[in-house]
């Protein structure tokens, strides 16, 4: 499931790009070192390193060099995670009945 960052539009310098508008709510947006926008499913991120550049390593071994700092990427991922709907807990009566079961 893909969901977008709440603060993405205000923090992303490519937020006015009409090509990105339909998918802005589905993924996080990053900027490659060459200033080209990159749309990324943040579920694919294995880890993030800061050297001279920020390097995002994906599951599968691909590495992406981006302009954003690790802190910016983490903030976007956290915003993404907060948007994922969580099922409400079952009513207490149902839990009590199930435990008597």
Secondary structure, DSSP 8 states (H G I E B T S, - for coil): -----TTHHHH-TTTT-TTTGGGTTTSEEEEBTTS-EEEE-GGGEEEEEESSSEEEEETTS-EEEESS-HHHHHHHHHHHHHHS-------HHHHHHHHH-
